[in-house]
Amino acid sequence: MIRSDQMVIACVFALYSGVAAGSFFVIGLAPFLVALALSIAIASISPRRVAIVAFIMIMAAACGNILVHSSIQSFSKESRFFDTETSGIVRVVADPEERGRYRKTILRFESCGSDQCPSRDILWQAPRISHVEAGDRLMFSCRLSMPKAFSGDFDYRMFLAKDGVGSICEQAHRAEELPRDIIGHFRSALYIPKHIFEHALEQSLPEPESGLAQGLILGGDTLSEASSEAFRRIGLTHVIAVSGYNISIIMGGCFFIGIAFGLWRHQALMMAIGIIALFVLMIGAPASAVRAGFMAAVGFLAIQAGRPIMALRALFFAGAVMTVIDPLILRYDVGFQLSFLATLGVINAASWMEWRFPEPFFGYGLLETAIMTLFAEIFVLPLIALEFETFSPIAFLANIVLLPAVPYAMGLSFLTGIVHMVLPGMQTVIAWCDYAILSFLTRSAEYIAHFSWASIDIGPVAPAVIGIWYVTLISVIIREEYRKRRDWYDQAFKIPYFQ
């Protein structure tokens, strides 16, 4: 008999399979129709429930395949606007970001002179002297072009497509600001707390510590070039991005603060989730932050409930929901992939620690940090090697040494910014403590990274090797889960077994 929860998990994996198949291969409906016919045939020789499960799984895989192909075709239609002058009224839909020689500005057409406007967003490489902000409306004219890949193995067009960007404007022929309307004021107001907080950190901390503090709290490319390269070489880039890791730290801190102030467990959980929602809004609610916040909230709720297996199911369900919303992230969003795999590693580490060390002891927290870091590294290492063609022999040691300081740096950075916003000048003591930890992180990263062997270029990695790694990893997890259940039954019923 197949339980309902097993049916849901099977359908989720079928959905992932359909999206993955559509992302990497051109598959029509014919294979799914054949599989559907086979499922009907199974109904004549198998129990009805098995046939129903087979039918639902095939439909889930077919839906996943259709979703990804519909998204790709939708972006393909944007090609009719390439190399043509397109004019109309656009709105700035995201906070512009500094990108070296230009400001990355995302625009969306509201009306245009031609019969049809581009339905997808436009990446405008605005001049650095441009003063447009989120919510502004512009009378805009530009010759749009297709995003071109920087290298042969990097699909830059689809990398932008997963964020809704379909074309690029390198140089606008016209960009005149129009009076801001109610929607513009609302969008602009979303980013006011972020800008005030950035200014507070810049006033309270020197560089590169200020850039690291902004990266820890708000994400983005805020580090100096030397520090950014050092963090990349030793495998610590994930701490300066709005990822499931960062948001989990913030959520955990809020949860324990709530407990310390006398809240019940469920009240502290709701408070932590509410603060995360406000935090995501404060940084402008980018797609990456929304996905990371949703994934971290689901996993954190399940882990705090004391059910690691429920955390696994919740993680896969959350990933399925996000994949349905944007099917392209499964293949083209490396940030989503790394967050998913790292969270998967942390959940398995929590389950392993609960089984091997049911009772806390002196040094338990240090061991837990080391185990969780090790599991996360094991899960993300193949993907990093595949995507970036590099391997850091010291990544695990660097994470063990430096990661424990990250929660304190984040907490003190947050307090520094808040106190400066409320009572300017009173944050000095907090800022000095924060500077000491941030300086430790940056100086240690730069020192470790200066060794030539800190990062090794390994060249292209065969996908088959990655597949073997993850198949082996899944096999080990299943075996350990079986052993854990066997131990549980042995203790529950006092039935000895042979090793």
Protein Blocks (a to p, Z undefined) as FASTA:
>chain_A
ZZfklmmmmmmmmmmmmmmmmmmpccdfklmmmmmmmmmmmmmmgcfklmmmmmmmmmmm
mmmmmmmmmmmmmmmmmmmmgoiacddddddfbdcddehjaccdddddfbdfblbdcfbd
cdddddfkbcbdehiacdddddddddddfbfklcfklmmmmnopabdcfbdfbdcddddd
fklmmmmmmmmmmmmmmmmmmmmpccfklmmmmmmmngpjfbcfklmmmmmmnopmmmmc
ccfklmmmmmmmmmmmmmmnopafklmmmmmmmmmmmmmmmnopaaklmmmmmmmmmmmm
mmmnopaklmmmmmmmmmmmmmmmmmmlmmmmmklmmmmmmmmmmmmmmmmmmmmmmbgc
ehklmmmmmmmmmmmmmmmmmmmmmmnopacfklmmmmmmmmmmmmmmmmmmmmmmmmmm
mmghjlmmmmmmmmmmmmmmmmmmmmmmmpmklpccebjadfklmmmmmmmmmmmmmmmm
mmmmmmmmmmmnopacdZZ
